[in-house]
Amino acid sequence: MEANRLGPALGRYEFLLRRIHSLTGLMPIGGYLAFHLLTNASIVDGVEVYQRRADQIHELGVTTVVLLLEWPIIFLPILFHGILGLVIVSRGKRNVGDYPYVGNIRYTLQRWTGVIAFAFILWHVFHMHGWFKSAWWVDNVVRPLGGGRFDPHNAFTAPQAIQESLAVQAMFLVGVLASVYHFANGLWTMGITWGVWTSPRAQRWANLPCAAIGVFLAVVGVAALIGMMAADKPGLGQTQSVRAQDAWSVAPAPTDLPNVEATNPASAVRSCLQGPSPLDPAPTI
């Protein structure tokens, strides 16, 4: 029934588009969701550790992060998956009230959590990054609307933006949980779509790993949110000490530093004229 209703909207490419839609939900979107939640959960260990994670990502450079990673691998697949998902939701038949079975409830939740997750992602990216990096856009659109709050060189700006109000925290909680459910339940439906588990018994067993993934990511996401809400602004010395630890690993050891006196001709001449100090130990024969 749903395929027939989608026919006029997707045309003869419906089968291909639905398969690409299914694949992008797993990779790169699902993979990035897990990576993003795990990265943000590092705030539990302190703002300094979270800053280090942000530095590791943004040390790749603007060209690599924005042009080669964010848009081709993250944003464009999310836009494709979200827009096509909205078409699927708008053309699907809603009958959960007439048939309140578990499978039908999951089917309905899959659609509505997809809508919530897509809206949340659009808001979240604008709230933290502003969508685009051009100076005109940032000055005339992003800043006046309260977006672009995250500064990768000052990672505390992320907790600071979340701590602004209970409304922002509630939006993050609902958005994260909706995204996790949509991904975890989507793994289960993807297995059916691609013929990985087709029998009723196989589908029942497939619920276990999909649910485990969902619970794990939900715990990670909630922990990250709680860590953001409880984070305190680090002192300048704390932030510098973390970065100094990374710099010290490539800095020369104290024993490798040059002898300043030996490389200073004036000091060498004075040492020769003065002779040995009376306090120096006598040479042994």
N, C-alpha and C positions, 0 to 999 in steps of 0.2 A: 504493500500500500504506500509506504513512504517513498519507495523508489519511483513509483508512478507519479506521485505528487512532485518529486524533484525533477522529473524529466524536462518540463518546459523551462525550468530555471538553469539547469546545467547542460542540457542538450546531449549530444552524442558523446561528449567527453566525460559524462557522469562517472563511469566506472573508473577511469584513470584519475579523475580529480578526487574521488573518494579514497582511492588507494594512496595517493600522495598526501591527502589530508590525514590519513591514518599514520603514515610513516613519519610525518613531521611532528605528530603528537609524541612519538617516542624519541626521535632524534631529529633535530637538535633540541626541541623545546623541553622534553622531559629530562634529558641529560643536563641542560642548562639550569632547569629548576632545582635539581638535586645539588649541582655545583654552587648555585647562588645561595641556597639555604645553608649549606655547610659552611660557605665562606662567611656569611653573616653570623652564624652561630659561634664563630671565633670570638665574638664580642663577650661571650661568657667568661673567657680567660682574661679579659681586660681590654680597654680601648687601645693600649699599646700593641697588643697582638693583632687586633683588628686593623690597626694602621699598617702594620707590617704586611698583612694580606693584601690590603689595598695598594701598597707600594709595589708589591710583586706583580700585580696585574697591570698597573699603569706604567711600570717601567718598560713595558713593551713599546710604548710610544703611541702618540695620537693616531698616526696613520694605520698602524697595525690594529689597535683596539677598535677604532671607529670604522674605518673603511674595510678592513679585512675580517673583523670578528663580529662587531655589534650588528651592522646592517645586513651583510650577506648570511650570517650564520644564526643570528638571534632575531632581529627585528622583522626582517622580511618573512621568514617562516612563521613567526607569530601572527603577523598581519594576514598572511594567506590562511593559516589555520583558523584564526578568529573570524574573519569575514565569511569564509565558506561555512564555518560552523553556525554563524548567524542565519545563513540561507537555509541550512539543514533544519535548524530550530523553527524558523518561520514556516517551513513547509511540512513539518512533522505533525502527526495526529496526536492530540493530547486526550488520553482516556484513562488517566490514573484514578480519577474519581469513580469510574465505572468498574475498573478492574484493579483494585488496590493490592495486587500481588507484589511480592518482593522484587521479582524481576522487572516489573513495570515501574515500581518506585525507583529502582536503580536507573532505569532508562530515563525517567523524568529528571532525576537528580543530575545525571550526566549532562543533559542539555542545559539545565539552569545553572549548574556550577560552571559550565563553560562560558555562559553569558557573563556571570559574575566575575570569573577569572579574567576574561578579556577586558572588561571595563576596568577592573582593578589594575591590570598591567598597564593599560594606557594612562591611567591616573598616576600610578606609581612611577613610571618612567618620566612623566612630566614633572611630578613633584620633586623627584631627586635629581634628574638630569636635564629636563627641559626639552626633550625630544631632539632638538637641533642645536648646533654649536655656534651658528653665525652670530656675530656681535649685534646686528640689528634685531634679530629674533629674541636674543637674550634680554636686551635692554628694553624693548618695546612690548614684548609679549610675556616672556617667562617671568622676569622680576616683578612686573606689576601684578601678575596673577599668583605670586607666591611659589613659583616653581624653581627648579634648578638649585635645590637646597644642599646637595651633596658636593663637597669639595674633596677630591681624592687626596690632596695634600694635607687635609685636616679631617680625618675620618670621623671625628667626634660630631661633625655636622650631621651625620645620619641619625645617631641617637637624639641629637638636639631637635631635629625635625619631627621625630616620632614622639618626643616628650611634650610637644606643644599643647596637645589637647587629647581628651579621652576619645573624641570623634576620630581623630587620626589613628589612634591605637586600635579602636574598634574596626575601622576599615582595613587595617593591616591584618587583624586576626581573621576576619571574615574572608578577605581576599586570599590569604595564605592557605587557609583550610579548604576553600573552594578549589584552589589550584591543585592542591595535593589530592583531594578526592577525584577531581576530573582526570588527573594523570593516572592514579592507581586503578580506578575503575576502567579507565580507557585502555590500560594494559590488558585487562581481562577481555574487553570487547574486541580489542585488536587481535588477540589470539584466536577468537572465533572468526573474525573477518579474514584472516590469513590462513585459516585451517590448521592452526597449531593444536588447538583442542576443540574437537567437534562433538564428541559424544557427551551425553549428560554427565557421566562419571568423570571424564577428563575435565569438564568445565567446573564441577564441584571441587576437584582437587586444585584447579588453577586459582580458585578463590584464595587459597592459603598464601602463596607467595605474593600475590597482588595486594592482599590485605596487609601482609607484613611490611611491604614496601611503603604502603600508605601510612601505616601507624608510625614507622620509623621517620618518614619525612615530616609527618605532622608534629611529632615530638621535637624534631630538630627545628622546625619553623617556629613553634611556640617558644622554645628555649631561646632562639635568636631574638624574638620579639621581647621577651621578658628581659633578656640581657640589654637590649637597646633602651628599654624603659628604665632600667636600674643603673645605667652607666653614668659615671661621674666624669666630669671634664678632667683630663690628666694635666699634671703640671708640666711646664716646659722641660724641666729636667728629666721627667719620666719618658716623655716622647723622644728626647734627644738620646737618652741612654739606650733605648731599643734600637734606634738607627745606628748608634755608635757600635753596638754589638755586631751588626752586619758589616760596618765599615772596618772594624778591627780585624775581621777575618781575612781581609786583603791588605791590611796595613803592614809595613815592615816591623819585625820584632825589634824590641829595644836593643838587642845585641847586634842587629844588622845596621843600626844607625851609624853614620860616619863619625870618626873621632874629630871633634871640632878643633881641638888644640893641634892635632897633627896636621890639619889642613890649613891652619892659620900660620903664615910664615913668621909674623911678629912674635907669636907665642913660642914658636920653636926656637927663635934666636934668644929670647929671654931665658928659656930653660937651659940653654947651653951656657950663657954667661953666668947665671946664678949658681950652677953646679947643683950637686945633690943637697937635699935638705938635711940638717943635723938630725932630724927625727926619722929619716929614712933608715931602715934596717941595714946593717953592714952586709956587704956581699959575702957569700960563703964560698970557700975554695974547695 
